[in-house]
Amino acid sequence: MKQIPFILLALALLAAACAPAEKSAKDDSPQSVLLPTEAPIALQPTANAPMPDRYPVVIPLPQKTDNTIPRRADQTLDAVYLDSVNLLAMESFPPQFSLEVMGNLPTPCHQLVYEVHPPDEANKIVVDVNALGSVNAMCTEVLQPFSAVIPLGSFPEGHYTVWINGAQAAEFDGR
C-alpha cells in the first residue's frame, strides 16, 4: 500500500517525459527547401478504412510559386504513407472541392504538411503531402495514423485531375 504513491509518481514522470516539447514564438520563422525527388507513393484506396484514434495538427502551407515548403534548418521533410484519398464536393455555388486523405506518418513526432499548386494549362492540380519532422527529436519508430481534409477551392468550368505526390488521385468537372 505504501508503494502506490511512488508508482503514481513514476507514471506521472514517464508521461511528462513522453509529452512533446512546446515551441517558442521564435520557432515560427519559416525556412525553405526544395521538395524531395522521391518515387511517387502509390495510392491504394481501401473500403471501410478504420478512423484513427488521434489526429496530428494539420499545417496548411501558403501558396508559393517556387515549389518549396517552408521549414527550419533543424527539420526534415519526409514521405507520408497514403492509404486512401477521397474527393469531396461541397454543395455550394460555385462548388468547393476538398480531398480527404488518410494514411500514416513515419513517427508520432512528425506533423502533416501539404501544399496545393494552382492548376496548370492542362487543368492538372498538384498536391504535395509530406511529413515534417525534427532532426533532434527522440521519437518512437512507429507509424502514426492521420486523417486530414485538404481544401482545393473552386474552379472555372473544365475537367480537372488531382495528383498527390506524383500519382493521380481524383478527377472532377469544375462548375
N, CA, C and O of each residue as an XYZ file, in Angstrom:
700
protein
N       0.812     -1.188      0.000
C       0.000      0.000      0.000
C       0.861      1.260      0.000
O       0.471      2.278     -0.572
N       2.028      1.197      0.638
C       2.910      2.349      0.688
C       3.598      2.601     -0.653
O       4.140      3.684     -0.868
N       3.585      1.621     -1.558
C       4.259      1.758     -2.844
C       3.398      2.480     -3.882
O       3.929      2.921     -4.900
N       2.118      2.614     -3.665
C       1.201      3.221     -4.638
C       1.591      4.671     -4.951
O       1.625      5.026     -6.129
N       1.891      5.540     -3.952
C       2.283      6.913     -4.324
C       3.562      6.950     -5.173
O       3.677      7.787     -6.068
N       4.514      6.067     -4.906
C       5.739      6.034     -5.701
C       5.468      5.556     -7.132
O       6.065      6.064     -8.081
N       4.584      4.596     -7.282
C       4.220      4.109     -8.618
C       3.515      5.208     -9.396
O       3.804      5.406    -10.576
N       2.588      5.934     -8.756
C       1.893      7.031     -9.423
C       2.855      8.148     -9.814
O       2.723      8.729    -10.891
N       3.813      8.450     -8.956
C       4.806      9.470     -9.260
C       5.667      9.045    -10.452
O       5.965      9.859    -11.325
N       6.061      7.787    -10.487
C       6.867      7.285    -11.595
C       6.090      7.336    -12.907
O       6.659      7.689    -13.940
N       4.803      6.993    -12.889
C       3.977      7.053    -14.087
C       3.795      8.493    -14.556
O       3.811      8.758    -15.758
N       3.621      9.423    -13.619
C       3.474     10.835    -13.989
C       4.746     11.367    -14.637
O       4.680     12.101    -15.622
N       5.915     10.998    -14.085
C       7.181     11.432    -14.668
C       7.392     10.829    -16.059
O       7.902     11.496    -16.959
N       7.003      9.585    -16.227
C       7.125      8.923    -17.521
C       6.231      9.599    -18.554
O       6.651      9.815    -19.691
N       5.002      9.935    -18.168
C       4.079     10.606    -19.087
C       4.598     11.995    -19.448
O       4.479     12.411    -20.600
N       5.164     12.710    -18.498
C       5.695     14.046    -18.770
C       6.915     13.972    -19.688
O       7.117     14.865    -20.511
N       7.717     12.943    -19.565
C       8.906     12.808    -20.403
C       8.535     12.488    -21.849
O       9.283     12.831    -22.765
N       7.390     11.834    -22.068
C       6.969     11.458    -23.418
C       6.165     12.548    -24.104
O       5.891     12.430    -25.299
N       5.772     13.606    -23.399
C       4.976     14.682    -23.988
C       5.844     15.496    -24.943
O       7.034     15.684    -24.694
N       5.239     15.989    -26.060
C       6.031     16.806    -26.987
C       6.404     18.140    -26.367
O       5.664     18.692    -25.552
N       7.558     18.648    -26.761
C       8.024     19.933    -26.237
C       7.219     21.059    -26.850
O       6.837     20.993    -28.018
N       6.960     22.099    -26.058
C       6.240     23.251    -26.566
C       7.189     24.095    -27.388
O       8.374     24.209    -27.073
N       6.644     24.699    -28.469
C       7.514     25.516    -29.288
C       7.409     26.969    -28.863
O       6.361     27.428    -28.411
N       8.491     27.667    -29.013
C       8.516     29.065    -28.613
C       8.098     29.945    -29.783
O       7.987     29.470    -30.913
N       7.868     31.223    -29.513
C       7.421     32.161    -30.539
C       8.487     32.352    -31.614
O       8.150     32.625    -32.766
N       9.761     32.213    -31.263
C      10.809     32.425    -32.260
C      10.942     31.246    -33.225
O      11.664     31.359    -34.216
N      10.262     30.104    -32.967
C      10.316     28.949    -33.853
C       9.414     29.114    -35.070
O       9.403     28.237    -35.933
N       8.653     30.210    -35.172
C       7.701     30.372    -36.256
C       8.318     30.940    -37.526
O       7.605     31.135    -38.511
N       9.612     31.209    -37.536
C      10.219     31.770    -38.729
C      10.483     30.652    -39.736
O      11.324     29.786    -39.498
N       9.753     30.672    -40.879
C       9.900     29.578    -41.837
C      11.173     29.697    -42.661
O      11.636     30.798    -42.959
N      11.722     28.569    -43.018
C      12.824     28.474    -43.958
C      12.278     27.732    -45.169
O      11.162     27.215    -45.105
N      12.999     27.660    -46.239
C      12.529     26.982    -47.435
C      13.534     25.934    -47.860
O      14.737     26.067    -47.637
N      13.013     24.891    -48.477
C      13.845     23.824    -49.021
C      13.107     23.245    -50.213
O      11.877     23.208    -50.231
N      13.859     22.792    -51.214
C      13.222     22.177    -52.363
C      12.597     20.857    -51.970
O      13.099     20.154    -51.093
N      11.496     20.523    -52.627
C      10.815     19.266    -52.342
C      11.701     18.093    -52.731
O      12.473     18.184    -53.685
N      11.593     16.977    -51.985
C      12.404     15.810    -52.339
C      11.944     15.234    -53.673
O      10.776     15.357    -54.044
N      12.856     14.614    -54.377
C      12.522     13.987    -55.650
C      12.549     12.485    -55.461
O      13.428     11.789    -55.969
N      11.564     12.002    -54.718
C      11.464     10.569    -54.458
C      10.485      9.946    -55.443
O       9.773     10.652    -56.158
N      10.456      8.632    -55.470
C       9.490      7.939    -56.304
C       8.089      8.230    -55.777
O       7.915      8.369    -54.566
N       7.090      8.328    -56.645
C       5.742      8.633    -56.180
C       5.195      7.517    -55.304
O       5.535      6.345    -55.465
N       4.346      7.912    -54.381
C       3.693      6.946    -53.495
C       2.438      6.464    -54.196
O       1.601      7.274    -54.593
N       2.297      5.173    -54.351
C       1.119      4.620    -54.996
C      -0.080      4.741    -54.065
O       0.007      4.412    -52.882
N      -1.206      5.217    -54.607
C      -2.413      5.364    -53.813
C      -3.241      4.104    -53.956
O      -3.525      3.664    -55.070
N      -3.624      3.530    -52.846
C      -4.427      2.328    -52.854
C      -5.655      2.572    -51.993
O      -5.596      2.389    -50.777
N      -6.785      2.988    -52.606
C      -7.975      3.235    -51.813
C      -8.434      1.962    -51.118
O      -8.408      0.880    -51.704
N      -8.847      2.097    -49.883
C      -9.345      0.961    -49.125
C     -10.780      1.229    -48.717
O     -11.111      2.324    -48.260
N     -11.617      0.242    -48.880
C     -13.009      0.376    -48.463
C     -13.104      0.170    -46.954
O     -12.426     -0.687    -46.388
N     -13.940      0.954    -46.326
C     -14.173      0.854    -44.879
C     -12.887      0.982    -44.079
O     -12.654      0.213    -43.147
N     -12.052      1.947    -44.437
C     -10.805      2.167    -43.697
C     -11.133      2.650    -42.295
O     -11.961      3.547    -42.138
N     -10.499      2.075    -41.259
C     -10.809      2.498    -39.894
C     -10.317      3.914    -39.642
O      -9.270      4.320    -40.147
N     -11.081      4.657    -38.859
C     -10.693      6.013    -38.499
C      -9.676      5.947    -37.368
O      -9.885      5.208    -36.406
N      -8.586      6.696    -37.453
C      -7.589      6.667    -36.388
C      -8.108      7.327    -35.125
O      -9.030      8.141    -35.167
N      -7.495      6.961    -33.985
C      -7.908      7.493    -32.692
C      -7.423      8.918    -32.488
O      -8.106      9.699    -31.825
N      -6.270      9.283    -33.033
C      -5.683     10.599    -32.829
C      -5.376     11.234    -34.167
O      -5.052     10.542    -35.132
N      -5.475     12.532    -34.224
C      -5.179     13.265    -35.436
C      -4.068     14.262    -35.155
O      -4.142     14.984    -34.161
N      -3.036     14.329    -35.996
C      -1.994     15.339    -35.793
C      -2.496     16.706    -36.240
O      -3.522     16.821    -36.910
N      -1.775     17.705    -35.867
C      -2.102     19.056    -36.283
C      -1.798     19.188    -37.765
O      -0.698     18.849    -38.201
N      -2.752     19.672    -38.544
C      -2.546     19.860    -39.966
C      -2.122     21.307    -40.183
O      -2.813     22.233    -39.759
N      -0.996     21.495    -40.838
C      -0.458     22.830    -41.071
C      -0.637     23.166    -42.544
O       0.135     22.683    -43.373
N      -1.646     23.990    -42.904
C      -1.752     24.383    -44.307
C      -0.619     25.348    -44.645
O      -0.331     26.273    -43.885
N       0.007     25.127    -45.769
C       1.135     25.948    -46.166
C       0.680     27.044    -47.124
O      -0.258     26.836    -47.894
N       1.322     28.196    -47.090
C       0.945     29.269    -48.003
C       1.238     28.890    -49.449
O       2.154     28.115    -49.727
N       0.443     29.450    -50.372
C       0.678     29.213    -51.794
C       1.994     29.880    -52.182
O       2.206     31.056    -51.886
N       2.869     29.140    -52.836
C       4.151     29.691    -53.268
C       4.345     29.354    -54.735
O       3.756     28.404    -55.251
N       5.163     30.131    -55.390
C       5.418     29.884    -56.804
C       6.755     29.204    -57.042
O       7.041     28.798    -58.168
N       7.582     29.069    -56.011
C       8.901     28.475    -56.211
C       8.963     27.012    -55.771
O      10.053     26.466    -55.594
N       7.796     26.368    -55.591
C       7.698     24.939    -55.269
C       8.516     24.541    -54.042
O       9.190     23.511    -54.058
N       8.467     25.331    -53.002
C       9.176     24.994    -51.781
C       8.206     24.913    -50.617
O       7.163     25.566    -50.620
N       8.549     24.122    -49.634
C       7.780     24.019    -48.402
C       8.630     24.634    -47.310
O       9.776     24.227    -47.116
N       8.082     25.623    -46.582
C       8.896     26.273    -45.556
C       9.216     25.318    -44.407
O       8.372     24.529    -43.982
N      10.432     25.403    -43.921
C      10.831     24.621    -42.753
C      12.070     25.257    -42.156
O      12.771     26.027    -42.814
N      12.332     24.925    -40.896
C      13.541     25.412    -40.231
C      14.708     24.482    -40.576
O      14.514     23.386    -41.101
N      15.914     24.943    -40.270
C      17.115     24.174    -40.596
C      17.181     22.858    -39.827
O      17.808     21.909    -40.298
N      16.548     22.777    -38.651
C      16.603     21.556    -37.848
C      15.426     20.625    -38.133
O      15.160     19.715    -37.347
N      14.719     20.835    -39.240
C      13.578     19.999    -39.576
C      13.841     19.218    -40.858
O      14.609     19.646    -41.719
N      13.186     18.059    -40.966
C      13.295     17.226    -42.159
C      11.935     17.150    -42.833
O      10.902     17.313    -42.183
N      11.936     16.906    -44.108
C      10.723     16.719    -44.884
C      10.727     15.282    -45.369
O      11.514     14.921    -46.244
N       9.844     14.455    -44.801
C       9.833     13.028    -45.085
C       8.547     12.635    -45.807
O       7.584     13.402    -45.842
N       8.542     11.443    -46.377
C       7.377     10.935    -47.103
C       6.307     10.455    -46.127
O       6.607      9.995    -45.026
N       5.057     10.570    -46.556
C       3.932     10.003    -45.810
C       3.502      8.727    -46.524
O       3.838      8.519    -47.691
N       2.765      7.881    -45.829
C       2.258      6.637    -46.392
C       0.750      6.810    -46.544
O       0.012      6.763    -45.560
N       0.291      7.012    -47.791
C      -1.121      7.273    -48.051
C      -1.877      5.967    -48.237
O      -1.452      5.090    -48.989
N      -3.011      5.848    -47.537
C      -3.869      4.674    -47.661
C      -5.056      4.938    -48.572
O      -5.404      4.097    -49.402
N      -5.688      6.116    -48.423
C      -6.847      6.424    -49.251
C      -6.972      7.922    -49.459
O      -6.567      8.728    -48.621
N      -7.545      8.266    -50.604
C      -7.809      9.659    -50.959
C      -9.209      9.705    -51.550
O      -9.522      8.964    -52.481
N     -10.058     10.589    -50.998
C     -11.419     10.747    -51.492
C     -11.644     12.202    -51.862
O     -11.255     13.103    -51.120
N     -12.272     12.436    -53.009
C     -12.622     13.787    -53.431
C     -13.956     14.156    -52.809
O     -14.919     13.395    -52.910
N     -14.026     15.315    -52.166
C     -15.259     15.813    -51.567
C     -15.712     17.043    -52.342
O     -14.919     17.958    -52.565
N     -16.984     17.077    -52.758
C     -17.561     18.233    -53.440
C     -18.627     18.825    -52.526
O     -19.604     18.157    -52.187
N     -18.435     20.081    -52.130
C     -19.386     20.739    -51.255
C     -20.570     21.245    -52.082
O     -20.406     21.664    -53.228
N     -21.753     21.200    -51.490
C     -22.944     21.696    -52.173
C     -23.033     23.195    -51.963
O     -23.719     23.669    -51.058
N     -22.340     23.926    -52.799
C     -22.315     25.374    -52.727
C     -22.252     25.909    -54.145
O     -22.082     25.149    -55.098
N     -22.389     27.214    -54.277
C     -22.210     27.800    -55.590
C     -21.190     28.905    -55.494
O     -21.406     29.836    -54.719
N     -20.123     28.871    -56.205
C     -19.670     27.754    -57.035
C     -19.222     26.583    -56.156
O     -18.886     26.771    -54.987
N     -19.221     25.382    -56.725
C     -18.825     24.208    -55.925
C     -17.407     24.335    -55.377
O     -16.502     24.785    -56.080
N     -17.222     23.943    -54.140
C     -15.908     23.909    -53.493
C     -15.472     22.446    -53.418
O     -16.283     21.565    -53.130
N     -14.201     22.193    -53.676
C     -13.676     20.833    -53.666
C     -12.608     20.686    -52.596
O     -11.845     21.614    -52.327
N     -12.565     19.503    -51.987
C     -11.564     19.164    -50.978
C     -11.148     17.717    -51.172
O     -11.841     16.939    -51.827
N     -10.007     17.367    -50.592
C      -9.549     15.980    -50.585
C      -9.528     15.476    -49.150
O      -8.985     16.139    -48.267
N     -10.109     14.323    -48.916
C      -9.998     13.652    -47.625
C      -8.870     12.629    -47.778
O      -8.964     11.707    -48.589
N      -7.809     12.800    -46.997
C      -6.608     11.980    -47.126
C      -6.402     11.212    -45.822
O      -6.437     11.801    -44.741
N      -6.189      9.901    -45.920
C      -5.902      9.066    -44.748
C      -4.642      8.257    -45.021
O      -4.393      7.813    -46.142
N      -3.856      8.078    -43.967
C      -2.630      7.318    -44.102
C      -1.854      7.308    -42.811
O      -2.437      7.373    -41.728
N      -0.527      7.225    -42.918
C       0.339      7.149    -41.749
C       1.536      8.073    -41.910
O       2.103      8.208    -42.995
N       1.907      8.707    -40.800
C       3.134      9.489    -40.719
C       4.253      8.554    -40.286
O       3.973      7.529    -39.663
N       5.517      8.869    -40.593
C       6.625      7.975    -40.237
C       6.769      7.740    -38.735
O       7.125      6.636    -38.321
N       6.498      8.765    -37.905
C       6.568      8.634    -36.446
C       5.517      9.542    -35.825
O       4.985     10.415    -36.510
N       5.204      9.361    -34.540
C       4.289     10.277    -33.862
C       4.846     11.696    -33.735
O       4.079     12.624    -33.479
N       6.136     11.891    -33.903
C       6.746     13.220    -33.792
C       6.614     14.044    -35.074
O       6.899     15.241    -35.055
N       6.198     13.446    -36.167
C       6.039     14.162    -37.428
C       4.692     14.874    -37.474
O       3.733     14.454    -36.826
N       4.632     15.954    -38.244
C       3.394     16.670    -38.498
C       3.103     16.633    -39.990
O       4.014     16.680    -40.817
N       1.823     16.547    -40.321
C       1.403     16.534    -41.711
C       1.457     17.953    -42.278
O       0.935     18.886    -41.669
N       2.084     18.115    -43.434
C       2.102     19.397    -44.150
C       1.726     19.119    -45.603
O       2.011     18.048    -46.137
N       1.090     20.089    -46.224
C       0.722     19.933    -47.621
C       0.796     21.267    -48.336
O       0.765     22.330    -47.716
N       0.894     21.187    -49.649
C       0.901     22.379    -50.494
C       0.083     22.066    -51.739
O       0.325     21.069    -52.420
N      -0.895     22.933    -52.030
C      -1.754     22.781    -53.202
C      -1.298     23.791    -54.245
O      -1.303     24.996    -53.994
N      -0.907     23.298    -55.410
C      -0.472     24.169    -56.500
C      -1.675     24.509    -57.376
O      -2.548     23.660    -57.557
N      -1.749     25.708    -57.919
C      -2.855     26.054    -58.814
C      -2.819     25.193    -60.071
O      -1.764     24.675    -60.435
N      -3.966     25.034    -60.740
C      -3.999     24.197    -61.943
C      -3.089     24.749    -63.047
O      -2.962     25.962    -63.220
N      -2.461     23.832    -63.783
C      -1.619     24.248    -64.899
C      -2.464     24.360    -66.175
O      -3.693     24.340    -66.100
N      -1.822     24.477    -67.342
C      -2.538     24.640    -68.610
C      -3.422     23.433    -68.932
O      -4.443     23.576    -69.604
N      -3.037     22.257    -68.460
C      -3.802     21.035    -68.724
C      -4.813     20.750    -67.615
O      -5.343     19.641    -67.543
N      -5.091     21.732    -66.746
C      -6.014     21.584    -65.605
C      -5.581     20.474    -64.648
O      -6.409     19.756    -64.088
N      -4.290     20.355    -64.477
C      -3.711     19.381    -63.543
C      -3.399     20.117    -62.236
O      -2.630     21.077    -62.224
N      -4.006     19.653    -61.139
C      -3.786     20.234    -59.817
C      -2.835     19.310    -59.062
O      -3.152     18.145    -58.823
N      -1.676     19.831    -58.690
C      -0.668     19.035    -57.988
C      -0.718     19.372    -56.504
O      -0.685     20.540    -56.117
N      -0.797     18.325    -55.675
C      -0.809     18.468    -54.220
C       0.383     17.693    -53.665
O       0.523     16.494    -53.903
N       1.238     18.393    -52.923
C       2.377     17.756    -52.260
C       1.998     17.515    -50.808
O       1.667     18.460    -50.092
N       2.042     16.266    -50.363
C       1.728     15.896    -48.981
C       2.978     15.264    -48.388
O       3.494     14.281    -48.920
N       3.466     15.831    -47.280
C       4.701     15.364    -46.658
C       4.565     15.341    -45.138
O       3.565     15.792    -44.580
N       5.582     14.812    -44.490
C       5.651     14.778    -43.029
C       6.821     15.649    -42.595
O       7.947     15.459    -43.054
N       6.555     16.596    -41.716
C       7.579     17.494    -41.211
C       8.063     16.954    -39.875
O       7.275     16.803    -38.942
N       9.349     16.664    -39.777
C       9.931     16.113    -38.556
C      11.104     16.942    -38.091
O      11.564     17.843    -38.792
N      11.581     16.630    -36.904
C      12.713     17.346    -36.335
C      13.939     16.444    -36.354
O      13.851     15.249    -36.070
N      15.075     17.026    -36.690
C      16.335     16.280    -36.734
C      16.710     15.808    -35.335
O      17.231     14.705    -35.171
N      16.449     16.633    -34.331
C      16.881     16.341    -32.964
C      15.850     15.599    -32.126
O      16.131     15.297    -30.967
N      14.678     15.292    -32.653
C      13.626     14.658    -31.864
C      13.962     13.196    -31.584
O      14.378     12.454    -32.473
N      13.772     12.804    -30.330
C      13.880     11.393    -29.961
C      12.451     10.866    -29.951
O      11.624     11.290    -29.144
N      12.178      9.945    -30.851
C      10.802      9.536    -31.049
C      10.716      8.025    -31.269
O      11.641      7.404    -31.793
N       9.603      7.460    -30.863
C       9.343      6.042    -31.084
C       9.179      5.800    -32.569
O       8.475      6.552    -33.242
N       9.804      4.783    -33.085
C       9.744      4.464    -34.506
C       8.524      3.585    -34.797
O       8.653      2.388    -35.055
N       7.342      4.199    -34.751
C       6.094      3.524    -35.112
C       5.316      4.461    -36.018
O       5.466      5.680    -35.936
N       4.486      3.892    -36.880
C       3.661      4.708    -37.754
C       2.557      5.382    -36.955
O       2.004      4.789    -36.028
N       2.234      6.632    -37.316
C       1.181      7.399    -36.654
C       0.047      7.634    -37.666
O       0.245      8.344    -38.652
N      -1.143      7.043    -37.432
C      -2.251      7.252    -38.372
C      -2.685      8.714    -38.403
O      -2.605      9.414    -37.394
N      -3.145      9.169    -39.568
C      -3.687     10.518    -39.687
C      -4.857     10.516    -40.656
O      -4.990      9.633    -41.503
N      -5.684     11.511    -40.511
C      -6.777     11.782    -41.426
C      -6.872     13.291    -41.539
O      -6.891     13.991    -40.526
N      -6.933     13.799    -42.766
C      -6.961     15.250    -42.967
C      -7.843     15.583    -44.157
O      -8.012     14.779    -45.074
N      -8.400     16.784    -44.124
C      -9.160     17.310    -45.255
C      -8.357     18.476    -45.812
O      -8.069     19.442    -45.105
N      -8.001     18.374    -47.084
C      -7.196     19.392    -47.756
C      -8.118     20.170    -48.699
O      -8.602     19.613    -49.685
N      -8.364     21.445    -48.407
C      -9.228     22.228    -49.302
C      -8.513     22.554    -50.615
O      -7.357     22.977    -50.621
N      -9.222     22.348    -51.723
C      -8.670     22.673    -53.033
C      -9.199     24.005    -53.540
O      -8.479     24.745    -54.210
N     -10.451     24.317    -53.226
C     -11.051     25.571    -53.658
C     -12.095     25.363    -54.729
O     -12.621     24.264    -54.901
N     -12.390     26.432    -55.450
C     -13.381     26.445    -56.518
C     -12.664     26.689    -57.839
O     -11.646     27.381    -57.878
N     -13.192     26.122    -58.922
C     -12.505     26.205    -60.202
C     -13.485     26.555    -61.316
O     -14.662     26.205    -61.239
N     -13.002     27.249    -62.360
C     -13.862     27.557    -63.503
C     -14.233     26.279    -64.253
O     -13.740     25.193    -63.950
N     -15.098     26.436    -65.217
C     -15.583     25.293    -65.978
C     -14.420     24.571    -66.653
O     -13.505     25.200    -67.184
N     -14.473     23.248    -66.623
C     -13.436     22.434    -67.240
C     -13.274     21.120    -66.503
O     -13.855     20.916    -65.437
N     -12.483     20.234    -67.077
C     -12.201     18.927    -66.471
C     -10.833     19.002    -65.795
O      -9.853     19.403    -66.422
N     -10.761     18.615    -64.512
C      -9.538     18.742    -63.720
C      -9.096     17.375    -63.214
O      -9.927     16.519    -62.909
N      -7.784     17.174    -63.126
C      -7.233     15.985    -62.489
C      -6.404     16.435    -61.287
O      -5.739     17.471    -61.329
N      -6.456     15.639    -60.214
C      -5.725     15.942    -58.988
C      -4.650     14.886    -58.811
O      -4.933     13.688    -58.838
N      -3.411     15.335    -58.631
C      -2.258     14.458    -58.463
C      -1.671     14.694    -57.080
O      -1.400     15.834    -56.705
N      -1.473     13.614    -56.316
C      -0.857     13.710    -54.999
C       0.465     12.953    -55.032
O       0.500     11.761    -55.336
N       1.534     13.645    -54.723
C       2.875     13.054    -54.669
C       3.198     12.235    -55.915
O       3.806     11.169    -55.822
N       2.793     12.732    -57.074
C       3.141     12.097    -58.329
C       2.168     11.054    -58.826
O       2.393     10.498    -59.901
N       1.091     10.751    -58.102
C       0.115      9.751    -58.529
C      -1.251     10.418    -58.687
O      -1.647     11.244    -57.864
N      -1.970     10.049    -59.760
C      -3.298     10.632    -59.957
C      -4.241     10.101    -58.893
O      -4.355      8.890    -58.702
N      -4.919     11.012    -58.199
C      -5.780     10.633    -57.083
C      -7.256     10.814    -57.393
O      -8.081     10.050    -56.892
N      -7.615     11.809    -58.210
C      -9.034     12.086    -58.473
C      -9.160     12.939    -59.724
O      -8.177     13.478    -60.233
N     -10.379     13.048    -60.205
C     -10.696     13.965    -61.282
C     -12.124     14.447    -61.103
O     -12.967     13.749    -60.540
N     -12.382     15.665    -61.595
C     -13.721     16.253    -61.445
C     -13.923     17.311    -62.510
O     -12.981     17.735    -63.178
N     -15.174     17.729    -62.655
C     -15.530     18.791    -63.581
C     -15.869     20.040    -62.782
O     -16.714     19.996    -61.888
N     -15.218     21.150    -63.098
C     -15.471     22.421    -62.432
C     -16.776     23.032    -62.867
O     -17.211     22.845    -64.004
N     -17.398     23.754    -61.978
C     -18.713     24.404    -62.168
C     -19.619     23.518    -62.870
O     -20.768     23.883    -63.122
